[in-house]
Amino acid sequence: MLKYVSAQDYCDYFNDDKSEEVFGLPNIKSAKKRVLVSQTKAAQNKAAKSALKTEIKKFDAAVAEGNRSEADVAYKVAVKAVDQAAAKGLLHKNNAANKKSGMTIKLNKLA
């Protein structure tokens, strides 16, 4: 009678080291590491993009309220966040410029 063994059980049987497991993916150690590193980087990028969107939403909320002083502060923070995102490669430089231009136009309409 044939007994089917999963690839993970097979690896666990021959692998004595207690390294972090990568399920259903590469068997080569360097490839496993690349998967783990890329997962970590993806999580960091997702968090950074989320923080960027939050800052832009705060600016939009201040503009919607019509509060010029609050919008000025939020504008400076949002522009800085957009510049940092572009420097990190989260946004293309033209996309960042487009976002900043749009925010500037919204701010100037508040006058």
SVG drawing of the C-alpha trace seen along z (x, -y; Angstrom):
<svg xmlns="http://www.w3.org/2000/svg" viewBox="-16 -84 37 86">
<polyline fill="none" stroke="black" stroke-width="0.4" points="0.0,0.0 1.3,-3.5 1.6,-6.1 1.6,-9.7 3.9,-12.0 3.6,-15.8 6.7,-17.7 6.7,-19.6 6.7,-16.4 9.6,-15.1 11.6,-18.3 10.9,-18.2 12.1,-14.6 15.5,-15.5 15.9,-19.0 17.2,-19.2 17.7,-23.0 14.9,-25.1 14.8,-27.8 11.6,-29.6 9.4,-27.5 8.3,-28.5 5.4,-26.3 4.7,-25.1 7.5,-27.1 11.2,-26.6 13.4,-23.9 16.7,-25.7 17.8,-27.6 18.7,-30.8 15.3,-30.8 13.5,-30.3 15.4,-33.3 14.4,-35.4 10.8,-34.5 11.0,-35.5 12.8,-38.8 10.3,-39.7 7.4,-39.0 9.0,-41.3 9.6,-44.1 6.1,-43.7 4.7,-44.2 6.9,-47.3 5.8,-48.8 2.2,-48.1 2.5,-49.9 4.3,-52.8 1.7,-53.2 -1.1,-53.0 0.6,-55.7 0.9,-57.9 -2.8,-57.5 -3.7,-58.4 -1.7,-61.7 -3.4,-62.5 -6.8,-61.8 -6.1,-64.0 -5.3,-66.9 -8.4,-66.2 -10.5,-66.2 -9.0,-69.6 -9.8,-71.0 -13.3,-69.7 -13.8,-71.4 -12.6,-74.7 -10.1,-75.2 -7.1,-77.0 -4.7,-76.8 -5.3,-73.1 -5.1,-72.5 -1.7,-74.3 -0.3,-72.0 -1.7,-68.9 -0.5,-70.0 3.1,-70.3 2.9,-66.8 1.3,-65.3 3.8,-66.8 6.7,-65.5 5.1,-62.0 4.7,-62.0 8.3,-63.1 9.5,-60.4 7.4,-57.8 8.9,-58.9 12.4,-58.7 11.8,-55.1 10.4,-54.1 6.8,-53.6 5.6,-56.2 7.0,-57.2 8.4,-60.7 5.8,-61.9 3.0,-60.4 4.3,-62.2 4.5,-65.5 0.9,-65.0 -0.3,-64.3 1.5,-67.4 0.2,-69.6 -3.4,-68.4 -3.0,-69.1 -1.6,-72.6 -4.5,-73.5 -7.0,-72.3 -5.1,-74.4 -5.0,-77.5 -8.8,-77.3 -9.4,-77.6 -8.1,-81.2"/>
</svg>
